[in-house]
Amino acid sequence: MDNEYMVDETPSYWPSVLVAGIITGIIFSVVGLIGSYTTIGGSTTMATVSGIAACLLGALGGIIVNWHYAKENDITYTIGKGALLGFLTAVLAIVISTVIGQLWTLIIDPDLNQALYNAQIDNYEAQGMTQDQIDMALQFSPKPGTSTYLLVQVGMGLLMMGIVNAITGLIGAKIFASEE
């Protein structure tokens, strides 16, 4: 008799968000670390390419989560739900990427943040900036490794990845979850 009153329930999307968030977070972290080390190595072009690659690969989270959720549960749903899944995947990916980055700089390479800071100064000097100009530029960008830097990185990541993955979530829902 209890079944008479049950509404058609949809399966939980959290396992799919978890899978896609972990995959996206790890990829985002690895590509971000590659960008950090290329920056330290003096290759600003490769660091830029790495940053673009991180954004593009991170955008796949919205596609991955919708593919997994639709195929795992064999259901259809609205593109709005697809956008939500993409956004939630981005939030989880940023959290995972932040944790990986913090563990990396605490355990594996504690000198990474200082090396990034030094590379930033070297880049300003290579542009021919005076010491006053360098000091002013450094005032507008938090020093890597500080809590302000971490908050800015997380905030920008949530904003950018959230928007991009909501869009790719719309696309993913249209591809994988739309009714035939």
VENJO-V358056 format. One record per residue. D_FIRST is the distance of its C-alpha to the first C-alpha in Angstrom with 1 decimal. Layout:
BEGIN
D_FIRST, D_FIRST
END
This chain:
BEGIN
0.0, 3.8, 5.3, 5.5, 7.7, 9.6, 13.0, 15.2, 16.6, 20.2, 21.6, 23.9, 27.5, 29.1, 29.9, 31.8, 33.5, 34.6, 36.0, 37.8, 39.0, 40.5, 42.2, 43.5, 44.6, 46.6, 48.2, 49.1, 50.6, 52.7, 54.1, 54.7, 56.6, 58.6, 59.5, 60.6, 62.9, 64.4, 65.1, 66.8, 68.7, 70.1, 68.4, 66.9, 66.3, 64.1, 62.3, 61.6, 60.4, 58.2, 56.7, 56.0, 54.5, 52.3, 51.0, 50.4, 48.7, 46.6, 45.5, 43.8, 41.0, 39.2, 39.5, 38.5, 35.3, 34.1, 35.1, 33.3, 30.1, 30.0, 31.0, 29.1, 25.7, 26.8, 25.7, 27.5, 27.9, 30.4, 33.9, 33.3, 30.8, 33.5, 36.1, 33.9, 33.5, 37.3, 38.1, 35.9, 37.6, 41.0, 40.3, 39.3, 42.3, 44.7, 43.5, 43.9, 47.2, 48.4, 47.6, 49.3, 52.3, 52.6, 52.4, 55.0, 57.4, 57.0, 57.2, 58.6, 61.0, 61.7, 64.6, 62.6, 62.2, 65.9, 66.8, 64.7, 66.4, 69.8, 69.0, 68.1, 71.5, 73.2, 71.6, 72.8, 76.3, 76.3, 75.7, 78.9, 77.4, 79.6, 78.5, 77.8, 75.6, 73.7, 73.2, 71.9, 69.5, 68.2, 67.5, 64.9, 63.1, 61.7, 63.1, 60.8, 59.2, 59.0, 55.9, 56.8, 57.1, 53.7, 52.1, 53.8, 52.7, 49.1, 49.1, 50.8, 48.5, 45.4, 46.9, 48.2, 45.6, 42.8, 44.2, 45.1, 41.8, 39.9, 42.1, 41.7, 37.9, 38.0, 40.1, 37.8, 34.7, 36.6, 37.8, 34.8, 31.7, 32.7, 31.2, 33.6
END
